[in-house]
Amino acid sequence: MRWKDNGRFNEVYGKTLLGSHLINGTECRGELSFEVRNPAHAGDCVGNFPQASSEFIEQACRAAQGARASWQGLSEAERSLSFRHLADLLSGQQRFLAQLLARELGQAFPECLSEVQTWIDCAQRCARQERTSLLLPTEVREALQGVSLYLQESRAGMAVIPHLISNLYLGHPWVWLAPSALSATAYVLGRLFWQSGFPAGVCNLVLGADKDFSEYFPLYQQGLVQAFYLLGKADTLAKYSTLALPIQTLVLPEKPSVLVLRVETPFHRALETSFKACFEKNNNRFLKLRRIFVPQSIALAFKQGFLKAIQSLKIGDPSLNHQVDFGPLRMADDLALYLKHLQAGKAEGAELIYGKGRLSRASKPEPFIGDPDAGNYVWPSLWDKVSPEMKFAQADLKGPAVALIEIENHEQALDYLQGSPFQLI
């Protein structure tokens, strides 16, 4: 891999990665390029990468078509050998990949390690020829025969990787059109696929693909791809579900979520379970506004305990400290929505008992790791005196926010949830 000087950030974050499209065993760059910046510190240039173009995408699809017959002609036992190498390479590079994820996406380092482990586990299952553990039913994947084109929203993060591994095991070459925001990790992973011994043309990567998914559908009519895998939010993917195309939608778990506590649940268990449900997936992909229905009999003690727990969260730059629990919001749009939601809650009469909106050098929790003015950092927010009818409590929000809703009993909560958009967790 090639790197270039990153100025004063060399010692703090590392050098700037110079990436390429990976097509038919060759690294390709065009005239147009873009930079990926660290969401925890905009001054850090994570990498410089070539922009996607129709020429590169068509070239990648033709390469996959050329490799299709020979790859599908191998037995699963023969294909499994490459997955053993892939699992070994991923294991050897696990910490490096986790550090790159933390730098590129602003995710907490422990969660990055855990995510890379899911890739390792998937590769190991394929190496052991365990069809039963593939993410989609085998009959679904086998119905989508041929070259697969993977398209995704940026907020999907690296959820695509286990699908790429599983589909490859079943004999389907692919072209992965990675969005700009994920280019550094995608490029490094693409190189690891190559180094694992997969034949040229079986795995192809084109970076900087940020167009609407429909822009790529003509590739099917041209005979360049036989199946599409789309990753994103349900409302984004819904418009594609009725098209007469071989499309498999992979929906992210983005529905609003509710946790209902029972009166008979031991207090400490209720507190621990609730806090984990709200903050154990804080990697900017899963975290949503959580609504917790709390029985009145434990409401005061629960609120005090939850407040103490939320105050213990370590917020900051995950690249600078691997103990950080919550990093920056990845996108500026998420920050704007978070601040708008904060004002809406106050306007409707909910009580904000913890949180102050955007973090800054003048307004930050202690200790804070990093520079709060350099990224899209926010205070976690804890709301009290919330009713289910409040519009802000029904909104889909990206960010670390929790709303407490008092109830008399479990049945009352279920009555509230009848016909609501909430998803129980």
N, C-alpha and C positions, 0 to 999 in steps of 0.2 A: 504494500500500500504506500501511497505517496502522501506526504504532509508538507505544509508550508508554514512559515512563521506566523504566529498569532499575536505578535507584539507583546505587550505587558501581561497578556493572559497565558503565555506559554507555561509559566511555572504554576499558575493557579489551576487551569483547566486542561492544558495540553495544546498542541499545535492544531492547525486547521487541516482537516482531511480533504484531499483532492480525489473526488470520486468519479465514476464513469457509469454509463449504461453497461450492462453485461449481456452480450448477445452472441450466441453461437460460439462460446469459448473465447470471445474477444472483448476487450474494453473499448468503448466507443464514446467520443465526445464531439459535440457539434460546436457551432460558433456561439450560441446563446447559453448562458449559465445563470445560476442563482446561488445565493448564500442561505444557509440555515443558521439561525441564531439561537443561542441558549436562552430559553424562557426565564431562567433564573437570573441571568445577567445579559442584557442585550448587547453588551460590548464584546462578548465572547463569540467569535465566529466558529461554529462547530465544523462546518465544511462548505466546500464549493462544488457544485454539481451541474451537469449538463441538463438543459431543458428538454422535455419530451417533444417529439415531433412525429408527424404521421409517417415519415420515412423510417425513423428508428422503430416505431411500433410495428409497421408492416414487415420490416426486416426481422424483428424478433419473432413474429408469428410464422414467417416462412421458415425460420430456423427450427422452430418447434415442430412444424409440419414435417420437415426433413428428418427429424430425429424420432418421429412418432412410431414408425413401423418397427425399427430395431429395438426401441425401448419396450414397446408392448410385446414384442416377440420373446423377451426374456421371461423366465419363470419368476414367481415371487421369491423363491429361494435365491435366485441369481441377483435379483434387484435388492434383496435385503442386505447384501454385502456393503453396498454404498451407504446404507443407513447406519451400519455399525461404525463406519468411519465418521459419518456426520455426528453421531452421538458422542464419539470420542473427542472430536474437534470442538463441539459445543461445550462439553465438560471442561476441556482445557482452557477455553476462552470465556468461561462463565462470568468471572468477575470483570473482565474487560468489557464484555457485552453489557453487563449490568451498569457499569460506570458510564458507558456510552449512552444507554437508554436514559439514565438519570440526567445526563448532560443535555441530551437532545429534547427530551420530553418533560423534564422537570419532575419526574416521578421519584418517590422515596426509594432509596437504594435497596432496602430489604424486599420491597415489592418487585423491583427490577430483577433481583436475584431469583425470586420466586417465579417470575414470568419466564426467564431463561430456562429454569428448571422444567417448566411445562414443555418447552421445545425439546429438551433432552429426553424427557420421558416419552414423548411422542416418537422421536427417532428410535429410541430403544425398543418400543413396542413394535415398530415396523421391522427392526432388525430381528426381532423374535417371531416375526410373521403372525402377529396377533391382530387379525382382522376385526375381531369383535369389539375392540376398543377404539376404532376410528370414530371421528367426531360426527360424521354423518353416516346413516345406514349404507352399507356397501351397495345395496340395490339402487340407492339414489345416485351414488357416484358412478356406478357402472352404466346407469341410464344416460349419463352425460359423458359419453365416450369422446375421445379425441383430445385436441389441444384446448386447454382451459385458459381463459383470460380472467385474471383477478383484478377487480376494481374496488376501491375502498375510500371512505371518508377519512380525513386526517384523524378525527377523534376516535376512530377504531383502533388506533395504536397498532401494536403488533399482534393483535388477535388473529391475524391472517396466517401466521406461521404454522401452527398445527395443521391447518387446512392444506397449506402448500405441501407439507410433508406427507400427509395422509393421501392426498390425490396422486402424488408422485409414486407412492408405493403401489397404487393400483394400476400404474402404467400410463398415466396421463401426463404428457409434457405440459408445461405451463409458461405463460408470460404474465409477470407480475408488474402492473402499472402502479408504482408507488407514488403517493402524493409527496409534494415537496417537503413538508414538515417532518417526514420520516426517512429522509434520504440517507442519512449517515448510517443508521442501524441497518437499513435495507441493503445498502451497498456492502457492508461488512458481512452480513449474512449471505448475500449472493455469492461472495467470494468463498465462503466456507462450503456452500453447496458445490461449487466447482472443485475445491480441494478434496472433497469427499470421494471423487471419482465418478460422479455422474457424467454421462457422455455429453459432449458439446451439443447444444441445441435443446436439451431436455429442460434446463432451467434458464429462463431468460428474465432479465430485469430492466425496466425502463423507468427512469426517475423523473420527477417533476410532472407527473400526470395529474393535473388538477381540474380537468374539464368535467362537464356534466357526463354522467355515465352513458347517456344516450348517444353521445358523440362517437362512441366506439362500437355501437351495434352494427353499423354497415360491414364491419369485418366478418360478421357471420354470413351475410349475403355474398361476400367475396370469397367465401370458402376458406378463410384464413384461420378461423377458430370454430370450434364445435360446441363450446359451452362457456357460459359466463357465471362467475361467482361474485356477488355484490355484497360488500360489508358496509353497514351503516345503521342509522337510526330507522325505526319503523316507518316514520312519516316520510323519510327520504325514499325508502325502498318500495313503499306501497304503490307508487305510480308505475312501477315496472312489473308488478306481479301478474298483470293481465296480458302482457305482451306475448305474442306468439313466437317466443324465442326460448331456447334452452337455457333458462336462467335459474340459478339457485341463490336465493337471498339468505344472507346470514345476518340476522338482526341482533344488534347490540342490546343488552339489558338496560334500556333507557326509560322505562316507565316510572312514574312517581311511585314511591314505596311507603308503606305504613307498617309499623310494628305495634301490635296490640298486646299490652301486658295484662295478665290475669291477676285478680286479687290474691289468689292463693299462691302465686309465684313467690318464692323467697326473695326478699328485697335485694340482697347482694347479687343473687343470680340474675334478677331482672336488670339491675344496673350494669353488670358486666356484659350481658347479652346485648343490651341496647347500645352500649358504647361501641362494641365490636361491629354491630350491624351498621352503625353510622360511619365508622372511620377505618375499618380494617381494609377497605378497598378505596384508598384515597389517591389513586393514580391518574386522576383527571379523566378517566374513561367511565368508571362505574359510579363515582360519588354523585349523589343527588340530594335534593332536599329530603330529609327524612321526617316523617310525622310519627310521633310516638304517642299513642293513646295511653294515658297513665291513670290508674284508679285513684280516686280522690283520697282514699285511705292512706296512700303512700306518696301522694303528690309532692308534699313539701320536702320530705326526706330525699325523694328521688331527684327533685330539682337541685337540691344542695349537693348531692353526690355527683350528679352529672356535670354540674358546673365545675366542681373540683377536678373532675376527670378531663374536661375540655381545656381547663387552664393548664393542665400538665402536658398538652401536646407540644412537641418541638417543631417549630415552624422555621423554614429557611431554605437555603440552597442545598439540595441533596448531594451535589458534587463536592461540597466543602465539608460536609459532615454526614456520615452514613447513618447516624442515629436520628436524622430528621424524619418526622412523621408526615409532614405535609409541606410540599413545595409550592411553587407558583401555579396559578391558573395558566394553562398552556396558550390560550388564545385571548386576544384583546376583546373579542366579542363576548367571551364568557365573563370577563371582568365587568363590562358595561351592563350585562344582564344581571350580574350579582348585585351591583350597586343600585340598579333600578328596583330590584326585588327588595332591597333593604328599605328603600323609601316607601315602597308600597305597603310593607308590613307596618311601618310606623303610622302611615296614613289611615290604615284600617283599625288601628287601636291595639295591635299586638304589642307586647312589652319585650323589648330587646334587653335581656339580662346579661348578655355577654357578646362583645363584638363591636367594632367601630368602623367597619367598611374596609377601605383600602389601607394597607400598611404603608408607613413611611418612616423615615429616620426619626421623626418627631413623635410618631405614634406606632409603637411596635411592642409585642410581648417580650419579656426577658426570660431567658436569653434568646436572642434572635441570631441565626447564623447567616452571614452574608450581608448584602446591601439591599434593603427593602425597596429603595427607589429604583433599582435596576431591573426589576421584574414585576409581573402582575401578581403581587402578593396581597392576600386579604386576611382579615381576622376571621376565625371561625365564629359563627353567630349562633346563639341559643335564644330561642323565642319562647315566651310564656304568655298565658292568657290568649291563646289562639283557639278559635272555633273553626270547625270544618267548613263553615259557609264562607269564610274569608277567601277572597279571590287569590290573595298572595299565597295562602296555604295550599291552593290547588295548582299553582303554577309549576311548570317544569323548570327547575333551576340547576345550573351547573355550579357547584361550589360547596364548601363545608358549612352547611346550614342545617339546624335541627329545630323543629317546632314541637312543643309539648302541648298536648290537648287533654284536658282532664275529663274523665268519664266516671259515671256512677258504678257501672259494671260492664262486663264483657259484651253483654247483649246490646247495650246502648251503642258501643263502638261498631258492632256489626250492622246495626240499623243505619248508622251514619254512612257506612261503606256501601250500602245497597245502591247500585247504579252509579257509583263514583268511579273516577278514572284511576283510583289508587290500586296498587298491587301489594298484597300482603307479603311480608318477609318474615 
